[in-house]
Amino acid sequence: MRVLIVEDEPLIAEVVARALEREALRVEIVADGDAALCAVRAEAYDLIVLDLMLPGRDGIEVCREIRRGDGKTPIIMLTARDSLEEKVLGLDSGADDYVTKPFELEELLARVRSLLRRANPSSSACLAFGGLDLDGNSREARWEGRLIPLTDTEFRLLEHLMRRAGEVSRRRELLEQVWGYTFDPGSNVVDVFIRRLRHKLGAAGRAAGMTGPALHHAAPPRLPRIETVRGIGYRLSS
């Protein structure tokens, strides 16, 4: 498997690269945003470790640009900023996870292993709920036949909610089952990804509404919704 490290601090890049190589991963290092985008356009990577603070294009801009052409490759963002706003901005730009500098190398490796496992799942069954279809083999989601573009993490989150449709999924359960290990309980990563899922599902529903009523003079089918169960978690309902 191939990993791209985008880091302008040579010592950090070298330490991370050596650790990943001990995991039997092939590693390439670039030091700025433009070089990262050139590398991604030229080669396919199984995972990207992306620093937030880069010369030229910063990690947020690079992540957004990558996501415009690639919705699947897992991205871990490294940030020296510990503020909630910066973490949310990184996740909203398309990152799957973040690690705050200074970090423990073993923690970063655990997150890398988790993302690589999730990005290369074994075949799973198809799921359907209220016009929403999830294909575990192609890793595609569709609403009334319309493709919904999802990152791997968004797909896994929706898959878990669909498997438990009508039941409440607690935040800690989602953290363990979707992200593969226990986050800091204070992390808001679940809430950020729920918001992203709602946005994409809503966009699909609005697109269906633009064609459905005009052609059939009837209301479009109702899109399943992700409900917030205050203080507990989330539930997918029809």
Buried (B, 14 or more C-beta within 10 A) or exposed (E): BEBBBBBBBEEBBBBBBEBBEEEEBEBBBBBBBBBBBEBBEEEEBBBBBBBBBBEEBBBBBBBBBBBEEBBEBBBBBBBEBEEEEBBBBBBBBBBBBBBBBEBEEEEBBEBBBBBBEBBEBEEEEEBEBBBBBBBBEEBBBBBBEBEBBBBBBBBBBBBBBBBBBEEEBEBEBBBEBBBBEEBEEEBBBBBBBBBBBBEBBEBBBEBBBEEBEEEEEEEBBEBBBBEEEEEEBBBBBE
